[in-house]
C-alpha cells in the first residue's frame, strides 16, 4: 500500500505544475518522488529510471483525490 504522505506530496506537485502552466495540454504519466524528502518531478514520457529511494506514482492514483 502506498504511503498517504507520498500520495499527497505527488498531488501537490501535480497541482502546482498545472497552476503554473494552465495551458499545458500534455498529460503526465505520473510523479517520481523521493520517499524521504517528498521532492519529486512529473514524468511525461517513457519508463522512469528511479533512484533507490524514489518511487513512481502513476497519474491514475493521483487524479482521483484532487479537488
PQR file with spaces between the fields and no chain letter, atoms N, CA, C, O and H, PARSE charges and radii, in Angstrom:
ATOM       1  N    UNK     1       0.830   -1.185    0.000 -0.4000 1.5000
ATOM       2  CA   UNK     1       0.000    0.000    0.000 -0.0000 2.0000
ATOM       3  C    UNK     1       0.878    1.253    0.000  0.5500 1.7000
ATOM       4  O    UNK     1       1.930    1.290    0.638 -0.5500 1.4000
ATOM       5  N    UNK     2       0.437    2.251   -0.708 -0.4000 1.5000
ATOM       6  CA   UNK     2       1.178    3.492   -0.853 -0.0000 2.0000
ATOM       7  C    UNK     2       1.021    4.375    0.389  0.5500 1.7000
ATOM       8  O    UNK     2      -0.082    4.553    0.905 -0.5500 1.4000
ATOM       9  H    UNK     2      -0.417    2.221   -1.226  0.4000 1.0000
ATOM      10  N    UNK     3       2.134    4.917    0.849 -0.4000 1.5000
ATOM      11  CA   UNK     3       2.129    5.824    1.993 -0.0000 2.0000
ATOM      12  C    UNK     3       1.296    7.067    1.650  0.5500 1.7000
ATOM      13  O    UNK     3       1.554    7.709    0.632 -0.5500 1.4000
ATOM      14  H    UNK     3       3.030    4.772    0.429  0.4000 1.0000
ATOM      15  N    UNK     4       0.312    7.415    2.473 -0.4000 1.5000
ATOM      16  CA   UNK     4      -0.538    8.579    2.184 -0.0000 2.0000
ATOM      17  C    UNK     4       0.237    9.891    2.037  0.5500 1.7000
ATOM      18  O    UNK     4      -0.172   10.766    1.273 -0.5500 1.4000
ATOM      19  H    UNK     4       0.102    6.894    3.300  0.4000 1.0000
ATOM      20  N    UNK     5       1.350   10.038    2.759 -0.4000 1.5000
ATOM      21  CA   UNK     5       2.132   11.278    2.633 -0.0000 2.0000
ATOM      22  C    UNK     5       2.793   11.372    1.261  0.5500 1.7000
ATOM      23  O    UNK     5       2.949   12.469    0.726 -0.5500 1.4000
ATOM      24  H    UNK     5       1.683    9.327    3.380  0.4000 1.0000
ATOM      25  N    UNK     6       3.185   10.228    0.684 -0.4000 1.5000
ATOM      26  CA   UNK     6       3.744   10.224   -0.674 -0.0000 2.0000
ATOM      27  C    UNK     6       2.683   10.619   -1.691  0.5500 1.7000
ATOM      28  O    UNK     6       2.941   11.409   -2.599 -0.5500 1.4000
ATOM      29  H    UNK     6       3.058    9.336    1.119  0.4000 1.0000
ATOM      30  N    UNK     7       1.506   10.069   -1.532 -0.4000 1.5000
ATOM      31  CA   UNK     7       0.416   10.376   -2.452 -0.0000 2.0000
ATOM      32  C    UNK     7       0.031   11.852   -2.366  0.5500 1.7000
ATOM      33  O    UNK     7      -0.201   12.490   -3.393 -0.5500 1.4000
ATOM      34  H    UNK     7       1.296    9.427   -0.794  0.4000 1.0000
ATOM      35  N    UNK     8      -0.036   12.393   -1.165 -0.4000 1.5000
ATOM      36  CA   UNK     8      -0.378   13.811   -1.001 -0.0000 2.0000
ATOM      37  C    UNK     8       0.704   14.700   -1.605  0.5500 1.7000
ATOM      38  O    UNK     8       0.391   15.701   -2.248 -0.5500 1.4000
ATOM      39  H    UNK     8       0.153   11.874   -0.331  0.4000 1.0000
ATOM      40  N    UNK     9       1.966   14.349   -1.409 -0.4000 1.5000
ATOM      41  CA   UNK     9       3.057   15.132   -1.992 -0.0000 2.0000
ATOM      42  C    UNK     9       2.995   15.084   -3.515  0.5500 1.7000
ATOM      43  O    UNK     9       3.214   16.101   -4.173 -0.5500 1.4000
ATOM      44  H    UNK     9       2.221   13.535   -0.887  0.4000 1.0000
ATOM      45  N    UNK    10       2.699   13.918   -4.081 -0.4000 1.5000
ATOM      46  CA   UNK    10       2.575   13.787   -5.535 -0.0000 2.0000
ATOM      47  C    UNK    10       1.421   14.639   -6.054  0.5500 1.7000
ATOM      48  O    UNK    10       1.543   15.271   -7.103 -0.5500 1.4000
ATOM      49  H    UNK    10       2.521   13.092   -3.547  0.4000 1.0000
ATOM      50  N    UNK    11       0.324   14.663   -5.345 -0.4000 1.5000
ATOM      51  CA   UNK    11      -0.823   15.502   -5.738 -0.0000 2.0000
ATOM      52  C    UNK    11      -0.457   16.983   -5.687  0.5500 1.7000
ATOM      53  O    UNK    11      -0.862   17.755   -6.556 -0.5500 1.4000
ATOM      54  H    UNK    11       0.225   14.149   -4.492  0.4000 1.0000
ATOM      55  N    UNK    12       0.303   17.377   -4.676 -0.4000 1.5000
ATOM      56  CA   UNK    12       0.727   18.777   -4.572 -0.0000 2.0000
ATOM      57  C    UNK    12       1.643   19.165   -5.729  0.5500 1.7000
ATOM      58  O    UNK    12       1.520   20.260   -6.279 -0.5500 1.4000
ATOM      59  H    UNK    12       0.632   16.750   -3.970  0.4000 1.0000
ATOM      60  N    UNK    13       2.550   18.283   -6.096 -0.4000 1.5000
ATOM      61  CA   UNK    13       3.454   18.534   -7.225 -0.0000 2.0000
ATOM      62  C    UNK    13       2.652   18.677   -8.506  0.5500 1.7000
ATOM      63  O    UNK    13       2.879   19.600   -9.288 -0.5500 1.4000
ATOM      64  H    UNK    13       2.650   17.393   -5.650  0.4000 1.0000
ATOM      65  N    UNK    14       1.719   17.769   -8.719 -0.4000 1.5000
ATOM      66  CA   UNK    14       0.864   17.782   -9.914 -0.0000 2.0000
ATOM      67  C    UNK    14       0.019   19.059   -9.961  0.5500 1.7000
ATOM      68  O    UNK    14      -0.051   19.717  -10.999 -0.5500 1.4000
ATOM      69  H    UNK    14       1.534   17.020   -8.083  0.4000 1.0000
ATOM      70  N    UNK    15      -0.610   19.405   -8.858 -0.4000 1.5000
ATOM      71  CA   UNK    15      -1.465   20.600   -8.787 -0.0000 2.0000
ATOM      72  C    UNK    15      -0.646   21.870   -9.034  0.5500 1.7000
ATOM      73  O    UNK    15      -1.077   22.747   -9.783 -0.5500 1.4000
ATOM      74  H    UNK    15      -0.553   18.871   -8.014  0.4000 1.0000
ATOM      75  N    UNK    16       0.514   21.972   -8.418 -0.4000 1.5000
ATOM      76  CA   UNK    16       1.366   23.149   -8.596 -0.0000 2.0000
ATOM      77  C    UNK    16       1.775   23.316  -10.047  0.5500 1.7000
ATOM      78  O    UNK    16       1.772   24.431  -10.569 -0.5500 1.4000
ATOM      79  H    UNK    16       0.864   21.260   -7.809  0.4000 1.0000
ATOM      80  N    UNK    17       2.128   22.222  -10.701 -0.4000 1.5000
ATOM      81  CA   UNK    17       2.521   22.297  -12.108 -0.0000 2.0000
ATOM      82  C    UNK    17       1.393   22.892  -12.946  0.5500 1.7000
ATOM      83  O    UNK    17       1.631   23.777  -13.768 -0.5500 1.4000
ATOM      84  H    UNK    17       2.130   21.316  -10.277  0.4000 1.0000
ATOM      85  N    UNK    18       0.175   22.412  -12.743 -0.4000 1.5000
ATOM      86  CA   UNK    18      -0.937   22.900  -13.556 -0.0000 2.0000
ATOM      87  C    UNK    18      -1.411   24.295  -13.156  0.5500 1.7000
ATOM      88  O    UNK    18      -2.045   24.977  -13.961 -0.5500 1.4000
ATOM      89  H    UNK    18      -0.018   21.693  -12.075  0.4000 1.0000
ATOM      90  N    UNK    19      -1.121   24.731  -11.941 -0.4000 1.5000
ATOM      91  CA   UNK    19      -1.411   26.120  -11.582 -0.0000 2.0000
ATOM      92  C    UNK    19      -0.433   27.067  -12.275  0.5500 1.7000
ATOM      93  O    UNK    19      -0.812   28.168  -12.676 -0.5500 1.4000
ATOM      94  H    UNK    19      -0.606   24.177  -11.287  0.4000 1.0000
ATOM      95  N    UNK    20       0.809   26.647  -12.415 -0.4000 1.5000
ATOM      96  CA   UNK    20       1.837   27.460  -13.059 -0.0000 2.0000
ATOM      97  C    UNK    20       1.724   27.395  -14.583  0.5500 1.7000
ATOM      98  O    UNK    20       2.015   28.374  -15.271 -0.5500 1.4000
ATOM      99  H    UNK    20       1.117   25.753  -12.089  0.4000 1.0000
ATOM     100  N    UNK    21       1.302   26.241  -15.111 -0.4000 1.5000
ATOM     101  CA   UNK    21       1.197   26.021  -16.562 -0.0000 2.0000
ATOM     102  C    UNK    21      -0.234   25.621  -16.927  0.5500 1.7000
ATOM     103  O    UNK    21      -0.457   24.480  -17.330 -0.5500 1.4000
ATOM     104  H    UNK    21       1.065   25.446  -14.553  0.4000 1.0000
ATOM     105  N    UNK    22      -1.208   26.524  -16.798 -0.4000 1.5000
ATOM     106  CA   UNK    22      -2.610   26.140  -17.026 -0.0000 2.0000
ATOM     107  C    UNK    22      -2.933   25.753  -18.467  0.5500 1.7000
ATOM     108  O    UNK    22      -3.914   25.049  -18.705 -0.5500 1.4000
ATOM     109  H    UNK    22      -1.026   27.451  -16.470  0.4000 1.0000
ATOM     110  N    UNK    23      -2.135   26.196  -19.426 -0.4000 1.5000
ATOM     111  CA   UNK    23      -2.419   25.898  -20.831 -0.0000 2.0000
ATOM     112  C    UNK    23      -1.704   24.647  -21.336  0.5500 1.7000
ATOM     113  O    UNK    23      -1.833   24.290  -22.507 -0.5500 1.4000
ATOM     114  H    UNK    23      -1.338   26.768  -19.233  0.4000 1.0000
ATOM     115  N    UNK    24      -0.965   23.992  -20.477 -0.4000 1.5000
ATOM     116  CA   UNK    24      -0.227   22.785  -20.873 -0.0000 2.0000
ATOM     117  C    UNK    24      -1.219   21.673  -21.187  0.5500 1.7000
ATOM     118  O    UNK    24      -2.101   21.368  -20.385 -0.5500 1.4000
ATOM     119  H    UNK    24      -0.860   24.282  -19.526  0.4000 1.0000
ATOM     120  N    UNK    25      -1.063   21.073  -22.361 -0.4000 1.5000
ATOM     121  CA   UNK    25      -2.011   20.035  -22.773 -0.0000 2.0000
ATOM     122  C    UNK    25      -1.462   18.621  -22.590  0.5500 1.7000
ATOM     123  O    UNK    25      -2.227   17.658  -22.552 -0.5500 1.4000
ATOM     124  H    UNK    25      -0.346   21.321  -23.013  0.4000 1.0000
ATOM     125  N    UNK    26      -0.145   18.495  -22.478 -0.4000 1.5000
ATOM     126  CA   UNK    26       0.428   17.160  -22.322 -0.0000 2.0000
ATOM     127  C    UNK    26       0.175   16.648  -20.906  0.5500 1.7000
ATOM     128  O    UNK    26       0.534   17.298  -19.924 -0.5500 1.4000
ATOM     129  H    UNK    26       0.477   19.278  -22.509  0.4000 1.0000
ATOM     130  N    UNK    27      -0.437   15.494  -20.818 -0.4000 1.5000
ATOM     131  CA   UNK    27      -0.761   14.886  -19.521 -0.0000 2.0000
ATOM     132  C    UNK    27       0.420   14.031  -19.059  0.5500 1.7000
ATOM     133  O    UNK    27       0.932   13.226  -19.837 -0.5500 1.4000
ATOM     134  H    UNK    27      -0.728   14.966  -21.616  0.4000 1.0000
ATOM     135  N    UNK    28       0.858   14.189  -17.817 -0.4000 1.5000
ATOM     136  CA   UNK    28       1.977   13.377  -17.334 -0.0000 2.0000
ATOM     137  C    UNK    28       1.557   11.930  -17.093  0.5500 1.7000
ATOM     138  O    UNK    28       0.379   11.627  -16.906 -0.5500 1.4000
ATOM     139  H    UNK    28       0.441   14.843  -17.185  0.4000 1.0000
ATOM     140  N    UNK    29       2.548   11.051  -17.104 -0.4000 1.5000
ATOM     141  CA   UNK    29       2.309    9.643  -16.774 -0.0000 2.0000
ATOM     142  C    UNK    29       2.207    9.460  -15.262  0.5500 1.7000
ATOM     143  O    UNK    29       1.535    8.550  -14.778 -0.5500 1.4000
ATOM     144  H    UNK    29       3.506   11.297  -17.257  0.4000 1.0000
ATOM     145  N    UNK    30       2.885   10.337  -14.530 -0.4000 1.5000
ATOM     146  CA   UNK    30       2.878   10.249  -13.079 -0.0000 2.0000
ATOM     147  C    UNK    30       3.975   11.099  -12.478  0.5500 1.7000
ATOM     148  O    UNK    30       4.515   11.990  -13.132 -0.5500 1.4000
ATOM     149  H    UNK    30       3.432   11.076  -14.924  0.4000 1.0000
ATOM     150  N    UNK    31       4.301   10.818  -11.224 -0.4000 1.5000
ATOM     151  CA   UNK    31       5.310   11.574  -10.489 -0.0000 2.0000
ATOM     152  C    UNK    31       6.344   10.606   -9.923  0.5500 1.7000
ATOM     153  O    UNK    31       6.000    9.603   -9.298 -0.5500 1.4000
ATOM     154  H    UNK    31       3.862   10.094  -10.692  0.4000 1.0000
ATOM     155  N    UNK    32       7.624   10.927  -10.154 -0.4000 1.5000
ATOM     156  CA   UNK    32       8.717   10.212   -9.494 -0.0000 2.0000
ATOM     157  C    UNK    32       9.028   11.014   -8.235  0.5500 1.7000
ATOM     158  O    UNK    32       9.293   12.214   -8.307 -0.5500 1.4000
ATOM     159  H    UNK    32       7.904   11.742  -10.661  0.4000 1.0000
ATOM     160  N    UNK    33       8.996   10.352   -7.090 -0.4000 1.5000
ATOM     161  CA   UNK    33       9.107   11.092   -5.825 -0.0000 2.0000
ATOM     162  C    UNK    33      10.058   10.396   -4.853  0.5500 1.7000
ATOM     163  O    UNK    33      10.073    9.171   -4.741 -0.5500 1.4000
ATOM     164  H    UNK    33       8.781    9.377   -7.032  0.4000 1.0000
ATOM     165  N    UNK    34      10.844   11.201   -4.160 -0.4000 1.5000
ATOM     166  CA   UNK    34      11.769   10.703   -3.146 -0.0000 2.0000
ATOM     167  C    UNK    34      10.967   10.348   -1.896  0.5500 1.7000
ATOM     168  O    UNK    34      10.200   11.170   -1.394 -0.5500 1.4000
ATOM     169  H    UNK    34      10.832   12.197   -4.251  0.4000 1.0000
ATOM     170  N    UNK    35      11.141    9.143   -1.399 -0.4000 1.5000
ATOM     171  CA   UNK    35      10.363    8.663   -0.247 -0.0000 2.0000
ATOM     172  C    UNK    35      10.662    9.411    1.052  0.5500 1.7000
ATOM     173  O    UNK    35       9.844    9.421    1.972 -0.5500 1.4000
ATOM     174  H    UNK    35      11.764    8.475   -1.806  0.4000 1.0000
ATOM     175  N    UNK    36      11.833   10.032    1.122 -0.4000 1.5000
ATOM     176  CA   UNK    36      12.231   10.673    2.373 -0.0000 2.0000
ATOM     177  C    UNK    36      12.053   12.191    2.352  0.5500 1.7000
ATOM     178  O    UNK    36      11.545   12.771    3.312 -0.5500 1.4000
ATOM     179  H    UNK    36      12.498   10.024    0.376  0.4000 1.0000
ATOM     180  N    UNK    37      12.469   12.831    1.261 -0.4000 1.5000
ATOM     181  CA   UNK    37      12.358   14.294    1.189 -0.0000 2.0000
ATOM     182  C    UNK    37      11.011   14.753    0.633  0.5500 1.7000
ATOM     183  O    UNK    37      10.640   15.918    0.783 -0.5500 1.4000
ATOM     184  H    UNK    37      12.881   12.359    0.482  0.4000 1.0000
ATOM     185  N    UNK    38      10.273   13.832   -0.014 -0.4000 1.5000
ATOM     186  CA   UNK    38       8.990   14.112   -0.667 -0.0000 2.0000
ATOM     187  C    UNK    38       9.130   15.097   -1.828  0.5500 1.7000
ATOM     188  O    UNK    38       8.150   15.715   -2.244 -0.5500 1.4000
ATOM     189  H    UNK    38      10.574   12.886   -0.136  0.4000 1.0000
ATOM     190  N    UNK    39      10.339   15.241   -2.343 -0.4000 1.5000
ATOM     191  CA   UNK    39      10.552   16.052   -3.543 -0.0000 2.0000
ATOM     192  C    UNK    39      10.360   15.150   -4.746  0.5500 1.7000
ATOM     193  O    UNK    39      10.717   13.972   -4.719 -0.5500 1.4000
ATOM     194  H    UNK    39      11.135   14.739   -2.005  0.4000 1.0000
ATOM     195  N    UNK    40       9.796   15.711   -5.797 -0.4000 1.5000
ATOM     196  CA   UNK    40       9.548   14.884   -6.964 -0.0000 2.0000
ATOM     197  C    UNK    40       9.440   15.682   -8.236  0.5500 1.7000
ATOM     198  O    UNK    40       9.528   16.910   -8.235 -0.5500 1.4000
ATOM     199  H    UNK    40       9.506   16.667   -5.820  0.4000 1.0000
ATOM     200  N    UNK    41       9.246   14.955   -9.332 -0.4000 1.5000
ATOM     201  CA   UNK    41       9.085   15.601  -10.629 -0.0000 2.0000
ATOM     202  C    UNK    41       8.093   14.815  -11.461  0.5500 1.7000
ATOM     203  O    UNK    41       7.972   13.596  -11.336 -0.5500 1.4000
ATOM     204  H    UNK    41       9.175   13.957   -9.333  0.4000 1.0000
ATOM     205  N    UNK    42       7.392   15.539  -12.309 -0.4000 1.5000
ATOM     206  CA   UNK    42       6.439   14.913  -13.215 -0.0000 2.0000
ATOM     207  C    UNK    42       7.185   14.162  -14.302  0.5500 1.7000
ATOM     208  O    UNK    42       8.220   14.622  -14.786 -0.5500 1.4000
ATOM     209  H    UNK    42       7.490   16.528  -12.410  0.4000 1.0000
ATOM     210  N    UNK    43       6.663   13.014  -14.683 -0.4000 1.5000
ATOM     211  CA   UNK    43       7.220   12.207  -15.767 -0.0000 2.0000
ATOM     212  C    UNK    43       6.221   12.256  -16.919  0.5500 1.7000
ATOM     213  O    UNK    43       5.049   11.919  -16.754 -0.5500 1.4000
ATOM     214  H    UNK    43       5.822   12.641  -14.290  0.4000 1.0000
ATOM     215  N    UNK    44       6.701   12.681  -18.090 -0.4000 1.5000
ATOM     216  CA   UNK    44       5.806   12.855  -19.230 -0.0000 2.0000
ATOM     217  C    UNK    44       5.920   11.764  -20.288  0.5500 1.7000
ATOM     218  O    UNK    44       4.965   11.525  -21.026 -0.5500 1.4000
ATOM     219  H    UNK    44       7.653   12.956  -18.225  0.4000 1.0000
ATOM     220  N    UNK    45       7.059   11.106  -20.375 -0.4000 1.5000
ATOM     221  CA   UNK    45       7.162   10.053  -21.387 -0.0000 2.0000
ATOM     222  C    UNK    45       8.173    9.003  -20.967  0.5500 1.7000
ATOM     223  O    UNK    45       9.045    9.244  -20.132 -0.5500 1.4000
ATOM     224  H    UNK    45       7.835   11.301  -19.775  0.4000 1.0000
ATOM     225  N    UNK    46       8.034    7.851  -21.559 -0.4000 1.5000
ATOM     226  CA   UNK    46       8.957    6.761  -21.281 -0.0000 2.0000
ATOM     227  C    UNK    46       8.771    6.157  -19.905  0.5500 1.7000
ATOM     228  O    UNK    46       7.947    6.602  -19.107 -0.5500 1.4000
ATOM     229  H    UNK    46       7.326    7.654  -22.237  0.4000 1.0000
ATOM     230  N    UNK    47       9.548    5.149  -19.659 -0.4000 1.5000
ATOM     231  CA   UNK    47       9.531    4.487  -18.355 -0.0000 2.0000
ATOM     232  C    UNK    47      10.556    5.188  -17.467  0.5500 1.7000
ATOM     233  O    UNK    47      11.725    5.282  -17.843 -0.5500 1.4000
ATOM     234  H    UNK    47      10.218    4.787  -20.307  0.4000 1.0000
ATOM     235  N    UNK    48      10.148    5.680  -16.300 -0.4000 1.5000
ATOM     236  CA   UNK    48      11.087    6.427  -15.463 -0.0000 2.0000
ATOM     237  C    UNK    48      12.181    5.532  -14.888  0.5500 1.7000
ATOM     238  O    UNK    48      11.938    4.391  -14.497 -0.5500 1.4000
ATOM     239  H    UNK    48       9.199    5.604  -15.994  0.4000 1.0000
ATOM     240  N    UNK    49      13.386    6.081  -14.849 -0.4000 1.5000
ATOM     241  CA   UNK    49      14.502    5.418  -14.185 -0.0000 2.0000
ATOM     242  C    UNK    49      14.577    6.041  -12.795  0.5500 1.7000
ATOM     243  O    UNK    49      14.806    7.241  -12.649 -0.5500 1.4000
ATOM     244  H    UNK    49      13.584    7.008  -15.166  0.4000 1.0000
ATOM     245  N    UNK    50      14.383    5.211  -11.785 -0.4000 1.5000
ATOM     246  CA   UNK    50      14.283    5.710  -10.416 -0.0000 2.0000
ATOM     247  C    UNK    50      15.540    5.418   -9.610  0.5500 1.7000
ATOM     248  O    UNK    50      16.189    4.389   -9.796 -0.5500 1.4000
ATOM     249  H    UNK    50      14.197    4.235  -11.904  0.4000 1.0000
ATOM     250  N    UNK    51      15.872    6.335   -8.717 -0.4000 1.5000
ATOM     251  CA   UNK    51      16.931    6.098   -7.757 -0.0000 2.0000
ATOM     252  C    UNK    51      16.397    5.155   -6.680  0.5500 1.7000
ATOM     253  O    UNK    51      15.181    5.018   -6.544 -0.5500 1.4000
ATOM     254  H    UNK    51      15.345    7.172   -8.566  0.4000 1.0000
ATOM     255  N    UNK    52      17.273    4.502   -5.910 -0.4000 1.5000
ATOM     256  CA   UNK    52      16.799    3.533   -4.914 -0.0000 2.0000
ATOM     257  C    UNK    52      15.792    4.089   -3.904  0.5500 1.7000
ATOM     258  O    UNK    52      14.924    3.350   -3.439 -0.5500 1.4000
ATOM     259  H    UNK    52      18.260    4.614   -6.020  0.4000 1.0000
ATOM     260  N    UNK    53      15.889    5.359   -3.561 -0.4000 1.5000
ATOM     261  CA   UNK    53      14.958    5.905   -2.570 -0.0000 2.0000
ATOM     262  C    UNK    53      13.744    6.586   -3.200  0.5500 1.7000
ATOM     263  O    UNK    53      12.987    7.263   -2.504 -0.5500 1.4000
ATOM     264  H    UNK    53      16.594    5.959   -3.939  0.4000 1.0000
ATOM     265  N    UNK    54      13.551    6.417   -4.506 -0.4000 1.5000
ATOM     266  CA   UNK    54      12.416    7.010   -5.201 -0.0000 2.0000
ATOM     267  C    UNK    54      11.354    5.968   -5.519  0.5500 1.7000
ATOM     268  O    UNK    54      11.631    4.770   -5.570 -0.5500 1.4000
ATOM     269  H    UNK    54      14.166    5.867   -5.072  0.4000 1.0000
ATOM     270  N    UNK    55      10.144    6.443   -5.730 -0.4000 1.5000
ATOM     271  CA   UNK    55       9.073    5.585   -6.216 -0.0000 2.0000
ATOM     272  C    UNK    55       8.292    6.356   -7.274  0.5500 1.7000
ATOM     273  O    UNK    55       8.360    7.583   -7.343 -0.5500 1.4000
ATOM     274  H    UNK    55       9.919    7.417   -5.688  0.4000 1.0000
ATOM     275  N    UNK    56       7.559    5.625   -8.087 -0.4000 1.5000
ATOM     276  CA   UNK    56       6.757    6.230   -9.143 -0.0000 2.0000
ATOM     277  C    UNK    56       5.290    6.101   -8.764  0.5500 1.7000
ATOM     278  O    UNK    56       4.818    5.015   -8.428 -0.5500 1.4000
ATOM     279  H    UNK    56       7.503    4.629   -8.031  0.4000 1.0000
ATOM     280  N    UNK    57       4.577    7.211   -8.819 -0.4000 1.5000
ATOM     281  CA   UNK    57       3.143    7.214   -8.534 -0.0000 2.0000
ATOM     282  C    UNK    57       2.428    7.562   -9.832  0.5500 1.7000
ATOM     283  O    UNK    57       2.548    8.687  -10.318 -0.5500 1.4000
ATOM     284  H    UNK    57       4.961    8.094   -9.091  0.4000 1.0000
ATOM     285  N    UNK    58       1.688    6.620  -10.400 -0.4000 1.5000
ATOM     286  CA   UNK    58       1.006    6.873  -11.675 -0.0000 2.0000
ATOM     287  C    UNK    58      -0.121    7.893  -11.525  0.5500 1.7000
ATOM     288  O    UNK    58      -0.716    8.044  -10.458 -0.5500 1.4000
ATOM     289  H    UNK    58       1.590    5.706  -10.006  0.4000 1.0000
ATOM     290  N    UNK    59      -0.389    8.577  -12.613 -0.4000 1.5000
ATOM     291  CA   UNK    59      -1.416    9.620  -12.620 -0.0000 2.0000
ATOM     292  C    UNK    59      -2.786    9.066  -12.235  0.5500 1.7000
ATOM     293  O    UNK    59      -3.619    9.794  -11.695 -0.5500 1.4000
ATOM     294  H    UNK    59       0.094    8.455  -13.480  0.4000 1.0000
ATOM     295  N    UNK    60      -3.023    7.797  -12.507 -0.4000 1.5000
ATOM     296  CA   UNK    60      -4.314    7.184  -12.157 -0.0000 2.0000
ATOM     297  C    UNK    60      -4.543    7.156  -10.647  0.5500 1.7000
ATOM     298  O    UNK    60      -5.690    7.113  -10.201 -0.5500 1.4000
ATOM     299  H    UNK    60      -2.346    7.206  -12.947  0.4000 1.0000
ATOM     300  N    UNK    61      -3.471    7.179   -9.854 -0.4000 1.5000
ATOM     301  CA   UNK    61      -3.609    7.232   -8.393 -0.0000 2.0000
ATOM     302  C    UNK    61      -3.644    8.664   -7.878  0.5500 1.7000
ATOM     303  O    UNK    61      -4.162    8.924   -6.791 -0.5500 1.4000
ATOM     304  H    UNK    61      -2.539    7.214  -10.216  0.4000 1.0000
ATOM     305  N    UNK    62      -3.096    9.589   -8.653 -0.4000 1.5000
ATOM     306  CA   UNK    62      -3.007   10.987   -8.226 -0.0000 2.0000
ATOM     307  C    UNK    62      -4.311   11.735   -8.472  0.5500 1.7000
ATOM     308  O    UNK    62      -4.798   12.433   -7.582 -0.5500 1.4000
ATOM     309  H    UNK    62      -2.675    9.378   -9.535  0.4000 1.0000
ATOM     310  N    UNK    63      -4.876   11.601   -9.651 -0.4000 1.5000
ATOM     311  CA   UNK    63      -6.030   12.410  -10.047 -0.0000 2.0000
ATOM     312  C    UNK    63      -7.305   12.199   -9.224  0.5500 1.7000
ATOM     313  O    UNK    63      -7.995   13.182   -8.955 -0.5500 1.4000
ATOM     314  H    UNK    63      -4.480   11.034  -10.373  0.4000 1.0000
ATOM     315  N    UNK    64      -7.655   10.993   -8.814 -0.4000 1.5000
ATOM     316  CA   UNK    64      -8.929   10.833   -8.091 -0.0000 2.0000
ATOM     317  C    UNK    64      -9.045   11.660   -6.810  0.5500 1.7000
ATOM     318  O    UNK    64     -10.156   12.009   -6.412 -0.5500 1.4000
ATOM     319  H    UNK    64      -7.094   10.194   -9.032  0.4000 1.0000
ATOM     320  N    UNK    65      -7.946   11.975   -6.167 -0.4000 1.5000
ATOM     321  CA   UNK    65      -8.013   12.721   -4.917 -0.0000 2.0000
ATOM     322  C    UNK    65      -7.938   14.222   -5.069  0.5500 1.7000
ATOM     323  O    UNK    65      -8.020   14.942   -4.074 -0.5500 1.4000
ATOM     324  H    UNK    65      -7.043   11.690   -6.490  0.4000 1.0000
ATOM     325  N    UNK    66      -7.785   14.716   -6.284 -0.4000 1.5000
ATOM     326  CA   UNK    66      -7.699   16.162   -6.493 -0.0000 2.0000
ATOM     327  C    UNK    66      -9.074   16.793   -6.450  0.5500 1.7000
ATOM     328  O    UNK    66     -10.057   16.205   -6.901 -0.5500 1.4000
ATOM     329  H    UNK    66      -7.719   14.132   -7.092  0.4000 1.0000
ATOM     330  N    UNK    67      -9.131   17.991   -5.906 -0.4000 1.5000
ATOM     331  CA   UNK    67     -10.412   18.721   -5.856 -0.0000 2.0000
ATOM     332  C    UNK    67     -10.249   20.046   -6.511  0.5500 1.7000
ATOM     333  O    UNK    67     -11.203   20.822   -6.580 -0.5500 1.4000
ATOM     334  H    UNK    67      -8.332   18.468   -5.540  0.4000 1.0000
